[in-house]
Amino acid sequence: MFSVLDLTIIIVFLFLSILLGFIGKTQRKDLLGYVLAGRGLSLPAFTLSLFSTWYGGILGVGEFVYHYGISAWVIQGIPYYVFSVLFAFFMSEKIRKTQVLSLPDLLEQSFGRPMAVWSSLLTFILSSPAPYLLMMGVLIQSVFGVGLFLSIFFTVIISCAYLFWRGFAADVATDIYLGVFMFLSFFCFAVFLLTQGPDFALVLNALPENHLTWNGGQSFQFVLVWVLVALWTFVDPSFYHRCLAAKNAAVAKKGILISVVLWFCFDMCTLTAGLYARHMLPNLDNALFAFPELGHLMLGSGYKGLFFVGMFATIITTLSSVSFVSAISLGKDFYSRLKKLRSEPQIQRSIQISLFVSLFLGIWMAVEMPSVVGLWYTLASLTVPGLLLPLLCALFQKDWISPSRMIAVSGASVFVSTCWFFWGQFHTLEGYAQYPLGIEPMIPGLVVSFLICLLGFLRKTKYDV
């Protein structure tokens, strides 16, 4: 299905991606340089890095559009724009001015060491590379015809080897290069479909009726839960990581706002491609392959290789970013705190070792749950309730609640969501989880967290459990 020219383009691209991560000068050799690139991200570097890494789930987007039509943009686009703009105006400057190295460091300033240790576990889970390992593995498998496990193994080498030596500086360098590739690839593909493919009006008229509704024919609770998943924005460790690495607070704020504009443009390209895929490939066995199969159908030799390069670029940027943040959460924020490490070389080595641990666990999760959308949903449902309120309180009103009560609130919300989730997994009907009262697991966790924090606000005093 791929010509020699296609394969050559893809192989050269993957080789250059690895090479770019290893070359270049690292400005600082200390822990700050390794973790945050010395807090020196300029506006272009910040923007391209955030744009490309926040939009890594390209195969999952194709899967969602294929199943639910334009509601994919309504549900997974608009809420993220809104929350990102709120993050830019009300949170980015506060985060940059803290001078900490990570999200758990921020919580430690407000609620102490136990909260930092606990939150590091949550951020480790939330930053799991599993969805992106799965997508990259599936894409390599479709191109080179090797098994999924071997494809995921190659993915680790391609996407993360340079992080071990150069850290965040290597991540940003590749983000800039790959971000340009991903945007141009999908922009050109969308233009090609609109000009060379079937008339877009005919495509829309031929789609299933629900594909043109705002909710995709799904229930209000389905939409609500995915909107709540977008609260991920407020707790996403990669967002915090880049804000902390920005040259100053103004760069962080402006960079996020520019990124929102780029995300909208990119969303229009992927939405167009997804709708064409649904029309031209109505009987796909696995919607995860919507974009790759559409590329096979529509593009000739060479152009197909360039389109697949765009998909690879989209996934690699996010995979390397979340892998590194996950390693920081486990190595610096969790292990180094437990062992009370003070030496910067020791902390850096713990991050490097944790990178392998994170990737190994990610491979296991990708093999056990081979649905990108399912992985996203599960990770958000179990962790967002435990991080959202603590972070908002830390940034805006830390004296609403005492440190001991805050960690109890976070733990209780995660416990409730986890129990709710596993109840549904053990009580299924025709393969679908049946949750208590028909309520998705993130909602009770958030309710528990908000109610207890509201009680603390109403009392307006610190108290211990």
HELIX and SHEET records of a PDB file:
HELIX    1   1 VAL A    4  PHE A   22  1                                  19    
HELIX    2   2 LEU A   31  LEU A   36  1                                   6    
HELIX    3   3 ALA A   37  ARG A   39  5                                   3    
HELIX    4   4 LEU A   43  TRP A   54  1                                  12    
HELIX    5   5 ILE A   58  TYR A   68  1                                  11    
HELIX    6   6 SER A   71  GLN A   76  1                                   6    
HELIX    7   7 ILE A   78  PHE A   90  1                                  13    
HELIX    8   8 SER A   92  ARG A   96  1                                   5    
HELIX    9   9 LEU A  103  PHE A  111  1                                   9    
HELIX   10  10 ARG A  113  LEU A  126  1                                  14    
HELIX   11  11 ALA A  130  PHE A  144  1                                  15    
HELIX   12  12 LEU A  148  ARG A  166  1                                  19    
HELIX   13  13 PHE A  168  GLN A  196  1                                  29    
HELIX   14  14 PHE A  200  ALA A  206  1                                   7    
HELIX   15  15 GLU A  209  LEU A  212  5                                   4    
HELIX   16  16 PHE A  220  VAL A  229  1                                  10    
HELIX   17  17 TRP A  232  VAL A  235  1                                   4    
HELIX   18  18 PRO A  237  ALA A  245  1                                   9    
HELIX   19  19 ALA A  249  MET A  280  1                                  32    
HELIX   20  20 ALA A  287  PHE A  289  5                                   3    
HELIX   21  21 ALA A  290  MET A  298  1                                   9    
HELIX   22  22 TYR A  303  ILE A  328  1                                  26    
HELIX   23  23 SER A  329  TYR A  335  3                                   7    
HELIX   24  24 SER A  336  LEU A  338  1                                   3    
HELIX   25  25 GLU A  344  GLU A  368  1                                  25    
HELIX   26  26 VAL A  372  PHE A  396  1                                  25    
HELIX   27  27 LYS A  398  TRP A  400  5                                   3    
HELIX   28  28 PRO A  403  PHE A  426  1                                  24    
HELIX   29  29 PRO A  436  GLY A  438  5                                   3    
HELIX   30  30 MET A  442  ARG A  459  1                                  18    
SHEET    1   A 2 THR A 428  LEU A 429  0                                        
SHEET    2   A 2 TYR A 432  ALA A 433 -1                                        
END                                                                             
